[in-house]
Amino acid sequence: MKRGKKHIKITKDLDRNKSYSLLDGIKKAKSLSYSKFVGTLELHADVKLPKDKDPKSVKGAVSLPHASAVKEVKVAVFATPDRDEEAKNAGADIVGMDKLMKDIKEGKIEFDIAIATPSVMPKIAVLGKELGPKGLMPNPKNGTVTEDLASAISEYKKGKQTFVCDASGVIHMNVGKLDLEDEKLVENIHTAIDAISDVVGKPHEQMLQRLHLAPTMGPSVKINYSRE
């Protein structure tokens, strides 16, 4: 992949093999950002999974303690008609399951999060082909299959994010804007690692193989992660 002049310049003296403590790694990642806008700090966690476990089955959701400039999230709700008004009043952007299903089948996917009540899951299972690859299929593991529509909608509107392991065993997450204080980013990262540990079912010492941090535009740095 051809790199731009800014990337080449900023990585000229970067030691790719050096590992940083979490706090120092945050500071270094911030210094390596060359975007003209306030970028995001990205976490890339390479996790150790059993050989018989499909990496893509590892998924979850997390609400970080410190959010900054949360983007507007569009939420679609799959529910029986008698609950559409409830979902709308709770902040859902799209309701009406039959029309929503029709739109999705036609390739019109105009939302960031899909939430469903348990009773309609058998009916919307046919949308797996369209929603699955995009990580949008409602799933109990990340709280998007629930009877408590109001709480789920509120959490995602406030910045709760889903995550999933890719085929190579790496989980990618945004852990805050680069203009957040370093200490708040540390707390966000600890919370993110805890969420990953929960879905993997192992403490971070056993499940975390490698951890990198990177700005939206800029190279990554290797982190020697610890809770101290």
C-alpha positions in Angstrom: 0.0 0.0 0.0 1.4 3.4 -1.0 1.8 5.8 1.9 1.4 9.6 1.7 4.1 12.1 2.4 2.8 12.9 5.9 2.7 9.3 6.9 6.2 8.7 5.6 7.6 11.8 7.4 6.0 11.1 10.8 7.1 7.4 10.8 10.7 8.1 9.6 12.2 7.7 13.1 9.5 5.5 14.6 10.8 2.3 16.2 8.1 -0.2 15.3 9.5 -2.8 17.7 9.3 -0.6 20.8 6.7 -1.3 23.4 5.1 1.5 25.4 3.3 1.5 28.7 -0.4 2.4 28.3 0.0 6.0 29.4 3.2 6.6 27.3 1.5 4.8 24.4 -1.4 7.2 24.5 0.9 10.2 24.5 2.9 8.7 21.6 -0.2 7.9 19.5 -1.4 11.4 20.0 1.9 12.8 18.8 1.8 10.6 15.7 -1.6 11.9 14.5 -1.4 14.0 11.4 -5.1 14.7 10.7 -6.3 18.2 10.4 -9.4 17.3 12.5 -9.5 15.8 16.0 -9.0 12.2 15.4 -10.0 9.1 17.4 -7.8 6.8 19.3 -8.2 3.3 18.0 -7.5 0.1 19.9 -6.5 -3.1 18.1 -6.5 -6.1 20.4 -5.1 -9.4 19.1 -6.8 -12.1 21.2 -6.0 -15.7 21.8 -8.9 -18.0 21.1 -9.4 -21.8 21.2 -8.7 -23.4 17.8 -12.2 -24.6 17.6 -13.8 -21.2 18.2 -14.9 -19.1 15.3 -13.4 -15.6 15.8 -16.5 -14.0 14.4 -18.6 -15.5 17.2 -16.7 -13.3 19.7 -18.8 -10.2 20.0 -20.1 -7.8 22.6 -20.8 -4.2 23.4 -19.3 -1.6 25.8 -20.2 1.8 27.2 -17.0 3.8 27.8 -16.9 6.0 31.0 -15.7 9.0 29.1 -17.2 10.0 25.7 -16.3 13.0 23.6 -18.1 14.3 20.5 -20.4 11.3 20.3 -21.7 11.0 16.7 -25.4 10.9 16.0 -26.4 7.3 15.9 -29.5 6.1 14.0 -31.3 3.3 15.7 -33.8 0.9 14.0 -36.1 -1.2 16.1 -37.7 -4.5 15.1 -40.8 -5.1 17.3 -44.5 -5.9 17.1 -46.7 -3.0 16.0 -48.0 -2.4 19.5 -44.5 -1.4 20.6 -43.6 0.9 17.8 -44.8 4.0 19.6 -42.9 3.1 22.7 -39.7 2.7 20.7 -40.3 6.0 18.9 -40.8 7.8 22.2 -37.6 6.3 23.5 -35.6 7.8 20.6 -35.7 5.2 17.9 -35.2 6.7 14.4 -36.8 3.9 12.4 -39.7 1.6 13.4 -42.3 -0.5 11.5 -40.9 -4.0 11.2 -42.5 -5.0 7.9 -41.4 -1.9 6.0 -38.0 -2.0 7.6 -37.5 -5.7 6.5 -38.6 -4.8 3.0 -36.2 -1.9 2.8 -33.3 -4.0 4.0 -34.1 -6.7 1.4 -33.9 -3.9 -1.2 -30.5 -2.8 0.1 -31.7 0.2 2.0 -29.8 0.0 5.3 -30.0 3.5 6.8 -29.2 2.9 10.4 -26.2 2.3 12.6 -27.7 0.0 15.3 -30.6 -2.5 15.1 -32.5 -3.5 18.2 -35.1 -6.2 18.4 -37.5 -7.7 20.9 -37.0 -11.5 21.5 -40.4 -12.4 20.1 -39.6 -11.1 16.6 -36.2 -12.7 16.2 -37.5 -15.8 14.4 -39.2 -13.5 11.8 -36.2 -11.3 11.1 -33.7 -14.3 11.0 -34.1 -14.1 7.2 -32.2 -10.8 7.3 -29.0 -12.5 8.4 -27.5 -12.4 4.9 -27.9 -8.6 4.7 -27.3 -7.6 8.3 -24.8 -10.2 9.5 -21.8 -9.2 7.4 -22.3 -5.6 8.5 -22.4 -6.5 12.2 -26.0 -5.2 12.4 -27.9 -8.3 13.3 -29.5 -8.0 16.7 -27.8 -10.2 19.2 -28.4 -10.9 22.9 -24.6 -10.7 23.5 -24.4 -7.0 22.9 -27.8 -6.1 24.4 -29.6 -5.5 21.1 -32.1 -8.3 21.7 -34.1 -7.1 24.7 -37.6 -6.4 26.1 -36.2 -3.2 27.6 -36.3 -1.1 24.4 -36.0 2.3 26.2 -32.8 1.4 28.0 -31.1 -0.2 25.0 -32.0 2.7 22.7 -30.7 5.2 25.3 -27.4 3.4 25.8 -26.6 3.3 22.1 -27.7 6.9 21.6 -25.2 7.9 24.4 -22.3 6.1 22.7 -22.4 2.5 23.5 -20.6 0.6 20.8 -20.6 -3.0 19.6 -17.4 -4.9 18.7 -16.7 -8.2 17.0 -13.5 -10.2 16.4 -12.4 -10.3 12.8 -11.4 -13.5 11.0 -7.7 -13.0 12.0 -8.6 -12.8 15.7 -8.3 -9.0 16.1 -10.9 -6.7 17.8 -10.9 -3.1 16.7 -12.5 -0.4 18.9 -12.6 3.3 19.2 -11.7 4.4 22.8 -12.1 8.1 22.6 -11.2 11.3 20.8 -7.6 12.4 20.8 -8.5 15.6 22.7 -9.6 13.6 25.8 -7.3 13.8 28.7 -4.7 11.0 28.9 -6.1 9.7 32.2 -9.6 9.5 30.8 -8.4 7.5 27.8 -6.6 5.1 30.2 -9.9 4.5 31.9 -11.7 4.0 28.6 -9.1 1.5 27.5 -9.3 -0.5 30.8 -13.1 -0.6 30.3 -12.7 -1.8 26.7 -10.2 -4.6 27.7 -12.6 -5.7 30.5 -15.4 -6.0 28.0 -13.3 -8.0 25.7 -12.2 -10.3 28.5 -15.8 -10.9 29.5 -16.8 -12.1 26.0 -13.6 -14.2 25.6 -14.1 -15.6 29.0 -10.5 -15.2 30.2 -8.5 -12.5 32.1 -6.5 -10.1 29.9 -3.2 -11.8 31.0 -4.4 -15.0 29.3 -6.4 -13.8 26.3 -4.4 -10.7 25.1 -1.6 -11.6 22.7 -0.8 -8.1 21.3 -2.3 -4.7 21.8 -1.8 -1.6 19.6 -3.1 2.0 19.7 -3.3 4.2 16.7 -4.8 7.6 15.8 -7.4 7.8 13.0 -4.6 9.1 10.7 -1.2 7.9 11.8 0.8 4.8 12.6 0.2 2.4 15.5 2.3 1.8 18.6 2.7 -1.4 20.5 1.4 -1.4 24.1 2.8 -3.5 26.9 -0.6 -3.6 28.7 -1.0 -3.8 32.5 -3.5 -2.5 35.0 -0.9 -0.7 37.1 
